[in-house]
Amino acid sequence: MKRTIEAALFTVGKPVPIDALVAMTDSGMVDVMRAIEELSAEYEGRNSAVEVKEVGEDKFVMQVSPRYAEEVMTLAPRELSAPLLRTLSVIAYQQPVTQSDVVEVRGNTAYSHVDELVEQGLVSAEPHGRTKMLTTTKGFAEYFGLPGKDADEVRRYLEEEVDADTVERFLG
């Protein structure tokens, strides 16, 4: 049970309510709390760069220890805001697509979104007349765990696997 909890905390990557861990392991609250305390002590006892901590009320997380966080922060994936994710979705679903077409759909904030997505390595922007041609990158596929690595493979995957109505609702 302890290793299952450890795997769950590692996989989720954000605070997990104790109730979810109890339900997942089909164990009692006392047993789950004991397993979490043992995990926490194991990581602390070996002076690990990772720790198991209680955060908020009855939630637990596996995270990088604060003494190492600053050193590794540049390698950690950044969360994408909802507006940025919507712009990225337009690019991914319509690629290759011009920046001017994306701006027409998403508005003028798309210019800064494209700059940020290029900086994060999720989108490439090549000059195309007076605008730019946008496509997703290998980094995009890796970030989202998609099987395709180039823009054509990603677009085909999205066309086959994602319901068009869902895309319209999301982008709409």
C-alpha positions as CSV (number, residue, x, y, z in Angstrom):
1,M,0.0,0.0,0.0
2,K,2.8,2.4,0.9
3,R,4.4,2.1,-2.6
4,T,1.0,2.5,-4.3
5,I,0.6,5.8,-2.4
6,E,4.1,6.8,-3.3
7,A,3.4,6.1,-7.0
8,A,0.1,8.0,-6.8
9,L,1.7,11.1,-5.3
10,F,4.5,11.0,-7.8
11,T,2.2,10.6,-10.8
12,V,-0.4,13.2,-9.8
13,G,2.2,15.9,-9.1
14,K,-0.2,18.1,-7.1
15,P,-1.9,17.8,-3.7
16,V,-4.0,14.7,-3.3
17,P,-6.8,14.6,-0.8
18,I,-6.4,11.9,1.9
19,D,-9.9,10.6,1.0
20,A,-8.7,9.9,-2.5
21,L,-5.8,7.9,-1.2
22,V,-8.0,5.9,1.2
23,A,-10.4,5.1,-1.7
24,M,-7.6,4.2,-4.1
25,T,-6.0,1.8,-1.6
26,D,-9.2,0.5,-0.2
27,S,-7.6,1.0,3.3
28,G,-8.5,2.8,6.4
29,M,-7.6,6.3,7.2
30,V,-5.2,5.3,10.0
31,D,-3.3,2.9,7.7
32,V,-3.0,5.5,4.9
33,M,-1.8,8.1,7.3
34,R,0.8,5.7,8.7
35,A,2.0,4.9,5.2
36,I,2.3,8.6,4.4
37,E,4.2,9.3,7.6
38,E,6.6,6.4,6.8
39,L,7.1,7.7,3.3
40,S,7.8,11.1,4.5
41,A,10.3,9.8,7.1
42,E,12.1,7.6,4.4
43,Y,12.6,10.6,2.2
44,E,13.8,12.8,5.1
45,G,16.0,10.1,6.5
46,R,18.0,9.7,3.3
47,N,18.3,13.5,2.9
48,S,16.4,13.2,-0.4
49,A,15.9,16.0,-2.8
50,V,12.2,14.9,-2.8
51,E,9.8,15.2,0.1
52,V,6.2,14.1,1.0
53,K,4.4,16.9,2.7
54,E,1.0,17.7,4.0
55,V,-0.4,20.9,2.3
56,G,-3.7,22.5,2.9
57,E,-6.2,20.6,4.9
58,D,-5.8,16.8,4.6
59,K,-3.9,16.9,1.3
60,F,-0.5,15.4,0.5
61,V,2.0,16.1,-2.2
62,M,5.3,14.8,-3.4
63,Q,7.5,17.7,-4.3
64,V,11.1,18.8,-4.7
65,S,12.6,19.9,-1.4
66,P,12.8,23.7,-1.1
67,R,16.6,23.5,-0.7
68,Y,16.8,22.1,-4.3
69,A,13.8,23.9,-5.9
70,E,15.6,27.0,-7.2
71,E,18.3,24.9,-8.9
72,V,15.9,22.7,-10.8
73,M,13.1,25.2,-11.5
74,T,14.4,26.1,-15.0
75,L,13.9,22.5,-16.1
76,A,10.4,22.1,-14.7
77,P,7.5,22.4,-17.2
78,R,5.4,25.5,-16.7
79,E,1.7,25.4,-16.4
80,L,-0.2,26.9,-19.3
81,S,-3.0,29.5,-18.6
82,A,-6.4,28.8,-20.1
83,P,-6.1,31.7,-22.7
84,L,-2.6,30.4,-23.7
85,L,-3.9,26.9,-23.9
86,R,-6.7,28.0,-26.2
87,T,-4.3,29.8,-28.5
88,L,-2.1,26.7,-28.6
89,S,-5.2,24.6,-29.4
90,V,-6.0,26.8,-32.4
91,I,-2.4,26.4,-33.6
92,A,-2.3,22.6,-33.0
93,Y,-5.7,21.9,-34.6
94,Q,-5.3,24.2,-37.7
95,Q,-1.5,23.8,-38.3
96,P,0.2,24.9,-40.3
97,V,-1.5,28.2,-39.7
98,T,-0.5,31.8,-40.1
99,Q,-0.1,34.0,-37.0
100,S,-2.6,36.4,-38.6
101,D,-5.2,33.7,-38.8
102,V,-4.7,32.8,-35.2
103,V,-5.0,36.5,-34.2
104,E,-8.3,36.7,-36.2
105,V,-9.6,33.8,-34.1
106,R,-8.1,34.6,-30.7
107,G,-7.7,38.4,-30.8
108,N,-4.6,40.6,-30.4
109,T,-3.4,38.9,-27.2
110,A,-2.5,36.0,-29.5
111,Y,0.7,37.9,-30.5
112,S,2.1,37.6,-26.9
113,H,0.7,34.1,-26.6
114,V,2.7,33.0,-29.7
115,D,5.8,34.7,-28.4
116,E,5.5,32.8,-25.1
117,L,4.7,29.4,-26.8
118,V,7.8,29.8,-29.0
119,E,9.9,30.7,-26.0
120,Q,8.6,27.5,-24.2
121,G,9.5,25.4,-27.3
122,L,5.9,24.3,-27.9
123,V,5.4,26.2,-31.2
124,S,7.7,27.2,-34.1
125,A,7.2,30.4,-36.0
126,E,8.8,30.8,-39.4
127,P,8.6,34.0,-41.5
128,H,5.8,33.8,-44.1
129,G,5.4,37.1,-46.0
130,R,4.4,39.8,-43.5
131,T,3.3,37.2,-40.9
132,K,4.6,33.9,-39.5
133,M,3.7,30.3,-40.2
134,L,3.0,28.5,-37.0
135,T,3.3,24.8,-36.2
136,T,3.7,22.7,-33.1
137,T,7.1,21.2,-32.2
138,K,8.5,18.0,-30.9
139,G,8.4,19.7,-27.5
140,F,4.6,20.1,-27.9
141,A,4.1,16.4,-28.6
142,E,6.4,15.5,-25.6
143,Y,4.6,18.0,-23.3
144,F,1.2,16.5,-24.0
145,G,2.4,12.9,-24.4
146,L,1.2,12.6,-28.0
147,P,2.6,9.8,-30.3
148,G,3.5,12.1,-33.2
149,K,6.6,14.1,-33.2
150,D,6.2,16.4,-36.2
151,A,3.4,18.9,-37.0
152,D,1.7,16.7,-39.6
153,E,1.6,13.6,-37.2
154,V,0.2,15.8,-34.4
155,R,-2.5,17.3,-36.6
156,R,-3.5,13.8,-37.9
157,Y,-3.7,12.5,-34.4
158,L,-5.9,15.3,-33.2
159,E,-8.2,15.0,-36.2
160,E,-8.6,11.3,-35.5
161,E,-8.8,11.3,-31.8
162,V,-10.5,14.5,-30.8
163,D,-14.2,15.0,-31.3
164,A,-14.8,18.1,-33.6
165,D,-17.7,19.3,-31.3
166,T,-15.3,19.2,-28.3
167,V,-12.8,21.3,-30.2
168,E,-15.4,23.8,-31.3
169,R,-16.7,24.2,-27.7
170,F,-13.2,24.6,-26.4
171,L,-12.1,27.1,-29.0
172,G,-15.4,28.8,-29.3
